[in-house]
């Protein structure tokens, strides 16, 4: 199985590229509670409404790294940034202030208690941003395109913990995954906790929400992409996938104790597990995702 070719190869999909990094000196900004910041690039893209684009939510982003990547990626309009007034005379947010000023994004210096009462995640680190919805990726774009690098997709099945989804997206970004596929039901979607746990990776990693994961996997299979499920109930070893990792592949991760659902398992060409050499029988899904995605990346190098 691992030596067979099912389809061609594709480069990293649209939206996966990283935005240019802006820099500017810090300048003073008057406290504000509302406003609409925008860059010329983002404004032009936002006003070109040739086709309505679905959003993933995530209008509030919290945490210094997540907000920093939001500004750097320039994939969506940033309305305003709130920063705790306690940080105004420190250098801990200088880079955020500089990038926001360069992109003409309003900054509001607010009391820490007010910011924390507005936050929806734990420990927002004195920074939150109000932004437009995160654009949703079209899975069809990643099935049609073919190029020098084989497509690498990751689908999550039943991942309901926002911290886990954020960590998965972060690993996928690092391992060169083209798109993360999330089912509309039985899964968490983009929230401030997901954004913070991803350390801003949601700004760079395309995410596609699908109505039914089993039917989507069948569509992926028909496009010539191997479906590999990760489940601790399998007796096949992740580290033995060999040449299959260099083929077009979609890795499916099961969440929680139940693992992969029965319909998803039926769509998989292969089920593999991570060998556990200690007393525990499985890893957290986000840790398993990191191992699995980097194992594919290792073979592709």
C-alpha positions, 0 to 999 in steps of 0.5 A, a space after each residue: 500500500 505504501 508504495 502505490 500512488 493515488 494522485 498528484 502532488 500539491 503545494 501549500 494552499 491559498 491563505 497559508 502564506 505568512 503576511 509581511 512583518 511591519 515595524 514602526 517606532 512607538 508613538 502615543 495613542 489616546 485611550 479609546 473604547 471603539 474604532 475601526 483600524 485597517 491597513 490599506 491592503 486589508 481594506 482593499 481586500 475587505 471592500 472587494 466583495 465579489 463573493 461572500 466568504 464564510 467566517 469561522 468566528 474568532 472576532 476576539 483574540 487574546 494573549 500577546 502572541 496571538 494578537 501579535 500574529 493577528 497583526 502580522 498576518 494581515 488576513 482580516 481587519 483589526 478593529 481595535 486593540 485593548 491593552 492594560 494601562 498597567 503595561 503602558 510604561 513597560 516594553 512588554 508590548 512595544 512590538 504590538 504597539 509598533 505594528 498596530 501604529 504602522 497599520 493604523 489600528 486604534 489602541 485603547 489603554 484600559 484598566 486591567 479589571 475592565 480588560 479581564 472582565 471582557 476576556 473570554 480566556 484565562 490569562 489574556 496577558 493584558 492584551 486583547 483585540 477586536 477583529 473581523 471573523 477569520 476567513 474559512 478555507 474552501 476544501 475544494 481548493 486543496 483538492 484541485 491544486 497539484 504541484 511539487 509537494 504532495 498535499 498534506 491535510 489534517 482532519 479532526 474528529 470529535 475534538 471538543 476541547 478548545 485548548 487541544 484544537 489550538 495546540 493541534 493548529 499550532 503543530 500543523 502550522 509547524 509541520 507544513 500541513 496545508 489545511 485543517 478540517 473541522 466538522 461543523 458538529 461534534 467539534 469546537 470551532 475558533 474561540 479566544 481560547 483556541 486562538 491563544 492556545 494556537 499562539 496565533 497559528 490560526 492566523 496563518 493556517 487555513 481551516 475548513 469547516 465541513 458539514 459531514 466529516 465521513 462524506 468529506 473524507 470520501 471526497 478527499 479519497 476520490 481526489 487521490 489522497 490517502 486517508 490515515 486514521 490515528 487511533 490507539 486501538 490499531 496494532 499498526 505503528 505510526 512510525 512504519 508508514 514509510 513511503 506513504 508519508 510522501 504521498 498525498 495524505 490526510 491524517 485523521 485525529 480522533 478526540 477524547 476517549 472514544 477515538 475515531 467514530 465508526 463512520 470515519 474509521 470506515 473511510 480510512 485506508 489505514 489506521 495507525 497508533 503511536 506506540 506506548 512504551 510506558 504504563 499509559 495507553 494513549 496520549 492527549 490528542 494534541 500531543 498525538 497530533 504533534 507526533 503524527 504531523 512531524 512524522 510525516 514531515 520527517 519522511 518528506 524531508 
